[in-house]
Amino acid sequence: MILKNYTPHVCKVYDHACENVIMEIEPEGVQVRVQEDVQPYQLDYDIGVPVVLKGYGEIEGLPEPNDSTYLIVSILVLQAGRDHRPDLLAPDTGPDSVVRDEKGNILGVRRFQI
């Protein structure tokens, strides 16, 4: 199985103990975008800040699916393509997976999400 990284960052995967990088996937260098549909939205009460309702459409910049390849993408791209792109994975930056340095910066993850 091949993993290709369509995020702008090196994807580092750590072991379960968060001590060793077991995989590093360099970015493909391709910008992936999701088309947005943005509509003004009126809340029941004015909060003093504009609110919009967003919908997501087509994903631009990804290659066609390939049975032997998984594509690492942002969580937004994953959510937009979840129903029709089974080849998409996103780094799991939730508290049970993310690896951070002493300043709180993300160093990597221990797993992917679908």
N, C-alpha and C positions, 0 to 999 in steps of 0.2 A: 504494500500500500504506500502511496506517495502522499506527502503533506506539502501543500503550497500555501505560503503566507501572503494574504491580500490585505494585511493591515500595514500601516506605515512604520511599525516598530519590529525589531527582532523579537521573536516569540521564544522565551526561555521557559522550559518545563523542568521543574525540580522533582527530586525524589520525594517520597512520602514524609521523610524527616526534614525536608526543606534545607538539606545540607549540600547537595550536589546537583548541578545542572545535568540532566540526563538527555536533553535534546535542545538544540537551538535551531530555529528555522528563520532564515533571513527573509526579508520582504521581497516580493516579486517586482516591486517598483511600479505597480499599476494602481492608479487611483480608482477606487470603487465608490460609487455614489448610489444613493437611493432617491428616486424622485419623490418629492413631497407635495401633498395637497394641503394647503393651509387655509383655513376658513376662520374669520373672526367668530368669537364665541362670547355670549353674554351670560355671565353668572347671575344667580338670583339677587346677589348683593354686590355692590360696587366695592372692589378691593383696592382701587387706585392704580392698578397695573393692567395693561391689556392681557387678554387671555385668548388663545387660539385653539382650535380643534385641528389636530394633524392626522393625516392619513398618509400611508406610504404606498408607492406604486412600484414601478419597474426598477430593477437593479441594473446599473450600468457599469461596465468594466470587467465583468467576470467572464471567463471562458465557458464554453458549453460544458455540461456535466460529462465526466469520464468515470467509468466504473472502477478504475484503479486509483483515483485521486480524491482526496478530501481537501477542501479549501478552508483555510483559517481566515475568518472575517470578523469585523466588529459585531458587537451585540445588535446594533441597529440593522445591519445587513442580514444577520441571522434571523431576526424577527420578521423582517420584510420578506425573506425568502423561505421561511420555514415550511410552508405548505407545498411548495413546488420545487425546492432544491434540497434533496436529502444528502447532498455532498458537502453541506456547510457545517462548520464547527466554529465556536467562538471561545477564546480564553475565558475560563471561569474565574472572575475576579471577586467572587464572594468570599466571605471571611474564612470558610473552611478550605479554600484552595489558594488564595493569593499569598504570595511571598513578598514581604516588604523589608526595606532597610530600616535603620534606626530612626530615620527622619520621616518614615511613612511612605516613601516612594515605592512604587511597584517595581519589583525586580523580575518577577515571573509568576507562574502559576503551577499548580500540581495536577491540573486536569483541564479538559475542555468540556463545553456544554453544547447540547443540541436543543 
